[in-house]
Amino acid sequence: MASIRELLEQSVLMGLGAVSLTRETAQNLVDEMVKRGQAQREEASDMVEQLIQRGEKERNALRKLIREEVHEVLRELQLPTHADMKAVERKLDAILQKLEATPQE
């Protein structure tokens, strides 16, 4: 059976979303639990830190997932990358230099 602490973590992360959990929000939730006697004051600081760390992990995982999905979509669309455009620019510069170096008739 899940402890009150685990239930709190689950409800906070699902209800508020780990992505939007701020230190202030976590602190307020834990303070409320302490007031209600659902947590000990000594545990409060650790609980806040754990919630913040979990939220940061969730944010990082979400960022990574978004990047991967964007890269996949761009690959599927076969859009030129920044590196591709720079390569074309270098080639055009080389052609222009040759043209400018060629005597005009």
C-alpha positions in Angstrom: 0.0 0.0 0.0 1.3 3.4 -0.9 2.3 5.8 1.9 0.9 9.2 2.4 4.1 10.6 1.1 4.0 8.5 -2.1 0.3 9.5 -2.6 1.3 13.2 -2.2 4.0 12.9 -4.8 1.7 11.1 -7.2 -1.1 13.5 -6.8 1.1 16.6 -7.0 2.9 15.3 -10.1 -0.3 14.3 -11.8 -2.5 17.1 -10.6 -0.2 20.0 -11.1 2.1 18.4 -13.6 5.7 17.9 -12.7 6.6 20.4 -15.4 4.9 23.3 -13.7 5.9 22.4 -10.1 7.8 25.3 -8.5 9.7 25.4 -5.3 7.0 27.7 -3.8 4.2 25.4 -4.8 5.9 22.4 -3.4 6.7 24.2 -0.2 3.1 25.3 0.2 1.8 21.8 -0.4 4.2 20.3 2.1 3.5 23.1 4.7 -0.2 22.3 4.4 0.5 18.6 5.0 2.5 19.5 8.1 -0.3 21.7 9.4 -2.8 18.8 8.9 -0.4 16.4 10.6 0.1 14.3 7.5 3.8 14.9 7.5 6.5 15.7 10.1 8.3 19.1 10.0 11.6 17.2 9.9 10.5 15.5 6.6 9.2 18.7 5.0 12.5 20.0 3.6 13.4 16.6 2.2 9.9 16.2 0.6 10.2 19.6 -1.0 13.6 18.8 -2.4 12.5 15.4 -3.7 9.4 17.0 -5.4 11.6 19.7 -7.0 14.2 17.1 -8.2 11.4 14.9 -9.6 9.9 17.9 -11.4 13.2 18.8 -12.9 13.7 15.3 -14.1 10.3 15.3 -15.7 11.0 18.7 -17.4 14.3 17.4 -18.8 12.6 14.2 -20.0 9.9 16.3 -21.7 12.5 18.6 -23.3 14.4 15.7 -24.6 11.2 14.1 -26.0 10.2 17.3 -27.7 13.7 17.7 -29.3 13.7 14.2 -30.6 10.2 14.6 -32.1 11.1 17.9 -33.7 14.3 16.4 -35.2 12.3 13.4 -36.5 9.6 15.6 -38.1 12.3 17.8 -39.8 14.1 14.6 -41.0 10.9 13.3 -42.5 10.1 16.6 -44.2 13.6 16.5 -45.7 14.1 20.2 -44.9 17.7 21.5 -45.3 19.6 21.9 -42.1 21.6 24.9 -41.1 24.7 23.0 -42.0 23.3 22.2 -45.5 22.6 25.9 -46.1 26.1 26.9 -45.0 27.5 24.3 -47.4 25.5 25.8 -50.3 26.6 29.3 -49.2 30.2 28.3 -49.3 29.8 26.8 -52.8 28.1 29.9 -54.1 30.9 32.1 -52.6 33.5 29.9 -54.4 31.6 30.3 -57.7 31.3 34.0 -57.3 35.0 34.3 -56.6 35.8 32.4 -59.8 33.4 34.5 -61.8 34.9 37.7 -60.4 38.4 36.5 -61.1 37.6 35.7 -64.7 38.4 38.5 -67.1 35.4 40.2 -68.7 35.2 40.1 -72.5 
